[in-house]
Amino acid sequence: MPQISMERSILYTRGGALDKLLDSVFDMAMLLDVHCNILYLSASNQKVLPNPQQFIGKPVSLLDKYSPFQQVASTGQSVEGLAVEMYGHRGFSNLYPLVEDGQIIGVLSYIYFQNRSAIEQILAQRTNHPEGRQPDDYRQVSLVTRSYDFSDFLGDSPLVKQMLDRCRQAAASDYPVLLIGETGTGKEILASGIHAARHPKCFAPYVAINCTAIPENLMESELFGHEKGAFTGAHQRKLGKFEQAGEGDVLLDEIGDMNLSLQSKLLRALESREFERVGGQELIPFRANIIAATNKNLPALVEAGQFRADLYYRLSVIEVFLVPLRKRPEDIPLLVDHFLQSRSGSLRFTHQAMEFLQRYPWPGNVRQLRNLVYRLLALSSGEQITGERVMQELSTGQESYSWALSQPSAPQPAPEMEHSPRTLEQLERQAIAQALEHCQRNISLAARQLGISRATLYKKMEKFHL
């Protein structure tokens, strides 16, 4: 990992070229001495940090008690691409040791806030892994640039209000939180919202790990890190996500897809609150809070022997069940308006069209509704959207909507599943089969039309023997 050579006199001299560089290039930057006291804060810090000069000469822990400054100063190992937050601003932080004649004399920290191109440049330069940039990196960029909180979860229905209240209560604790919900219900928004509520005015890492996006043979190294020479291609030490998270939050997304061997190692780390890097012997404290998310039925996986019961009970101290869209049809007009405004679009839905939207079972949930609205915006020229037009779009590569035509035309709540001519599972199978046929079995296109991920589509194809 890189180190920065610097003369001690330059580190302690103010007003030079280094200061100008830090002021002009980065959204926020600071220089620390080897004891992690703040020597310099860039002028740009004033955009984010109230009265930055009050921290000069004081320990950096007063400003940021989460990031591993002391670790960098003592080991000489840099930390790159750390997702962080300060005073409501999210970004990526890099920490580099400053070295003079082989001796560590300080630490340089710089951050990019809400600057996607700059963040992507950081990611493009990350070479601390044999495979280079990691599959989950751009998902982290999405989290940084979106900066979700609870207000981003739209809905006025009683079920949504109860769910958000439970999330706020969970955020007030440091217990593990398990988010359970179908694909497209907003688990990522709630996880990010819990983190934001836990750290409203401080600098806290938020590390998201997609358990399906990283190959199994690399997942252990991704979580715990590895030492140089631990395996073929491990040319240098790498800090794992748990170590980078410090005292912030770790999101284990799609936890139901983690293999049993790694589940055992994760459980050991959670129980002992310490872990070892792959190929290492040093015990490293595990200080982060855990948020896990899944669209799987974990108790059923426990019964089938595919998920450890002890890990499930360890992760599910606080369980939050996300409400599927079909259970809150009264929120659909609000969501439609939001999606239209997000694209500065204008469409007029007839009473029957909105009624059809509220009766549709939405297997892809909010994501599928969003895709439908965007498709109507792209293919319409401001004309009125009728019930027939909604039916046509929902029947294109998705679920047949012919059953809706037999429903009464007067407004009424979404029907219970037993009132439909077919079960939801039968409708879902038909929707997937039609999407595959319409897209000539192109999985990416079919998943996009259904409003679900490729991985979810593959699982449903296997479930329905398609």
N, C-alpha and C positions, 0 to 999 in steps of 0.2 A: 504494500500500500504506500502511496506517495508521502514523502516528507518534504518540507519546504526549508531550504537553507537560508539562513539570515544571520546577520551580525547582531550581536546583543545591543550595540549602540543604535542601530536602526530601529530595533524593537522599542527602545525607550525614548527615541527622538520623535517629537511631535511636529506636525506641519510639513513633513516631507512628501516625496512622491508616493510613498506607500499610503499615506492618509488620503491623498487625492484619488488614488486608485480605489480604495475602499469606499470613499464617498460617492464615486461616480458609477461604479460597475454593479454593485450589489444592492438589493433592497434593504439589507441589514447586515452589518458586519461588526465584529469586535476582536480585539487582541487581548490575550490573557498572558500573565506570567506563568512560570512553571508551577506556582502554588494556586493557580486558577483564580487570581485576583484580576479584575478588569483594568486594563491599561488604557484602552481606547474603544470608543463607540463611534461608528461612522455617523456623519451628519444626517444621512438618510434615515437613521433610526428614529428621528423625530416624527416621521410619518406614522410610525407604529407605536412607539414607546413614549409615554408621557414623561417629560423631564428626564432624558437619558443621562444627563451629566451627574445626577445624584448617585449613580452607580459606580462612577470612576473611583478606583482604588479599593473597591469593596469586593467580596467574594461573588463569583458569578452565580452561586447558588441562590442569592437573593433575587436574581432575575430569572434564572432557569435552573430549577432543582432536579430536572429530569434527564437532560442530555449528559452523556458520559465524558465530560470534560476531563475529570481527574484520571479516568482510564486512559485517555489519549495522552495526557501529560506524563503518565507513569510508564506506559508501554511503548509509546512512540508509534502506535498503530492508528491510522486515520479511520474515520467513520464517514461514509458517504451515503447520500440519498436517504437521509432520515426524515420521515414525514413528521412535521412538527406544527405547533400552533402557538400563537402569542396574541393576546388581547383580541381574540376573534379572527386573526389573520392566519391562514394556513399556508404552508410552503414546504420546501425541501431544504434541509440543512446539511452542510458538509463541515467536518471538523478535521483540521490538519495539524500535526505537531510541527513546531518551529525548531530547527536544529542548527547549532553552531559547532563545527568541528566534532560532529558525532554526539554532542550533548544536547539534550532537550532543554530549550530555554523558554518555551511558551506554547500557546495554542492559537491558531487562527480559526474563527468560526464565521461562516457567511451563509445567508439565507436568501432564497428567492420566494417572494410571495406572489401568488396569483399571476405568474408569468409563465404561460405554458411553453412558449418556445425556449425560454431559458432553462426551464425544468427538463425539457426533453433533451437539451444539449447535455445537461448533467447526466441523464440516464444513458445517453449515447456514449459517454466517456467511461461508463462504469465497466471495469475490466477485472473486478475482484472475484469473478466466478468463471469456471472453465467454459461455460456456455455464454459468457458475456452478459448482455442485458437479460433480465429474468422475465418470464411470461407475465408475472403479476405487476411489473413496474408501471405499465401504462394505466392499469386499474388504479394504482396509487395516485398517478397524475390526475386521474378523473376525480378522485376524492379531494385532492388539493384544490383543484380549480373550481369545484362545485361547492365545497364547504357546507355540507348539509347540517341542519339542525332540525329540531322537532317541528318547526314551522313549515318545513319542506314537505312534511307528510300531510297531504290534503284530505280533508274529510270532516264533516260536521255530524256524522251519525253517532248515536250513543256508543256503539261498539268501538268506534275509532277513539272517541274521547276516553273511554275506559282503558283502552290499550295504551294510549299516550300517557295517561296518569300512572299506569304501572311502570312504564319506561322511565318516567321522571323519578319514581321511587327507587327503581333499580340504580339509576345514575347517582343517587345520593349515598349509595353504599359502595363497598369495594368487593362485593361478592361476584362470583361468576354469573354471567347472564346468558341464557340460551334462547335465541330467537328462532321460532318454528313457524314456517309458513310456506305456501306454495310459491312456485316461481312467479316473479313479477309482482309480488305483494309489497315490496319495499323494505326488505331486511337490511340492505345496505344503508338506506336512509336512516333507519332507526339505530343501527350500530354507530354510525357517525354522530347521530344526535345524542346518544348516551355519552359518547366521548366528549362532545362539546359541552354538555351539561355538567360533566364531572370536572372539567377544566375551563371554566368560563373566562378567566382572566390570566391564565398562566401558559407557560411554554411547555407543552406536553406531547411527546411522540405518539403517533397513531399509526400502527403498522398493520396492514391488512394482508392476509395470506389466503389465497384461494387453494383449497386442498385438492382440487381437481385440475388446476392449471399447471401445477409443477409435477414433473415425473416422480414416481415413487422413489427411485434411487437417488434423487437429489433432495427430497423433502426433509430428511433428517438434517442434512447440512444446512438447508435453508432455515430451519427452525433453530438449531443449536449452534450453527457455525462449525468450522473445522480448523484443524491445525495444518501447517505446511507438511506435505508428504502423507497426509492421512489416507489418501487414495490417489489413483492415477489422475493426473490433471490438477491436483491440489498443490499449486506452485507456491502458495503463500497462505498465511492465516486469513481466515474470513470470519467476521463477526456475524452471528445468526440474528434472526429477527427478534428472538426473545431478548437477546443482549442489547440490540439497538433500541428496543422499546423502553428500556429504562424503567421508570415508574409511571409510564403512560398506559396505553391500552393496546391490546393485541386482538384483532378480529380473525378468528378461525372460520372462514367462510366454507360452506359445504363440508362441515365436519363429519357428516355421515358417510362420506366417501373415503375417509382416512383408513388405511389398512391396519390390521390388528397389531402387527409388530410395532408400528409407530404409535398406535394408541397406548400401548404399554409404556413406552418411553415418555410420552406426553403426561400420562397419569403420574409417573414417578416424579417428573419435574414439578407438577402441580402440588403433589403431596409434600414433597421435601422442600419446595421453594428454592431449588438449586438444580444445576445441570452441568454437564461437561460438554465441551466441543467434541466433535467427532475426531478421534485420534488424540485427544488430550486427556490430562489427568487433573487439571485444575477445576475445582468446584466454583461455579459462577452463580451468584445470587439471582434468583428469578423474582423480580419486584413488580412486574407489570400486572394489570388486571386483565382478565380474560372475558371476551365476548365471543360466543360461538353462534353460528347460524346454520340452519339446514332446512331443506324441503323434504327430508325423509322422516318416516315414523321411527324414531330411535327405539322406543320400547319394542316395536316389532322386530327391529334389527337385533336387539338384545336377545329376544326369544329365539331368533334364527341363528344365534351365535356369530353374527357378523359385526357386533359392536359390544365393547366391554361394558358390563353393567356398572362396575365401579367407576368407570370414566363418565358414564352417563349421569350417575348421581352426583359426581363431582362437578360437572359442568352445569347441571340444572338446578342450582341453588335457587335462582330466580328464572322461571320460565315465562316467556312472553309469546303468545300465539297471535300471529298476524291475521287480520280479518281478510278473507278472500273477497274480491269485488262483488261476487254474486250475493254475498251476505249483507252488503251495504249499497243497494241500488240507488238509494236516495242521494248518494254522493256523486253519481255519474254526471248530472248536469254541471256541478261544480268542477269536476275534473275536465270535462269537455271544454268549458270556458277557459280553464287554465291552459290547456294545450293549444287552443286557438290563440290566446294572448301571447304565449311563448314564441309563436311564429308570426305574430302581428297579422293573423288571419281573421277572416270573418265568414262564417257560414250560418245559415238559418235552418234549423232543424224543425220539421213539423212536429205536431203533438204525437202523431203515430210513430215517427222516426225515433223520438226520444223514448217513447214507450217500448219500442223494440229493443233499444239499447239497454234499457233497464231490466228487460226480461231475459236477455241473453246470458248464458252461464259463464262466459269469459274464462276459459281454461288457462289463458295466458295472463289473466288479471289486468292490472293497470297498464302494464307494458303493452298488452294487446290492444287495449282501448286507445292508448296513445298512438300506436301505429295506424289504427283505423282512421283517427282524426287527421293525422298527417297525410295519409293516402287520399282522403277526401279533399284536403286542401290542395294537394298536388294535381288531382284529376278534375277538380271542379273550378268553375269560373264565377264564383259568387252566387250561383243559383241556389234555390231552396233545396235542402236535402230531405227527400221524402222517405217514408217507411219502405217503399219498394227499393229505393236506392241503397238504403242501409242493408236490406236483405240481400241485394245483389253483391255488395262488397263483402259481407260476412260469408257469403257462399263461394267466394272466389278463393279457392285453395284453403278454405277453412271449414267451419262447421256449416252443414246445411241448415237453413233457417226456415224451412217450410213449415215446421211445427208452429212457428209464431203466428202464421196466418190464421190458424184455427182458434187463436185466443180472442177473447172479447176485446172490442176496440176501446172500451172505457178504461181510464187509468186505474191500475191496481198494483199492489206490491208484487215483487218477483215471486213466481209460483214456487211452492215446495217441490222437491225433486219427484215425489211420488205422483204429482199431478201432470207431469210431462209424459208424452206417449212413450218415451224411451228413457232409460236411466242416463245419468250424466256420463257414466263410463262408456255407454254405447255411443252417445253423441261425440264424446272425445275421440273414440276409435275412428268413427266416420270422418271427423274433421281431419285427423292425421292422415288417413288413407286418401282423402280427397286432395290434401295439400301435396302429398308425395306424387300423386298422379298428375296434378296440375303442373308441378315443377319438374316432371320427368325424373323423379327420385333424386333431385339435387338437394342434398340435406341442408345446405346453407340457406338456399332460397326458401325451402319449405319451413325451416325454423323461423326465418324472418317474417314470413306471411302469418305464421301462427302466433308470433310474438313471444316465442320461447327460445332458450339457448339450444345450440347444437347438442350439448351433452344431455339436456332434458329430453330432446326429441329422440335421441338414440335410446334412452332408457324407456321411453313410452313405446317406441317401435318394438323393443324387446318384450315389454309387458304385453302388448297386443299381438305379438307374433307377426309383425309386419316387416 
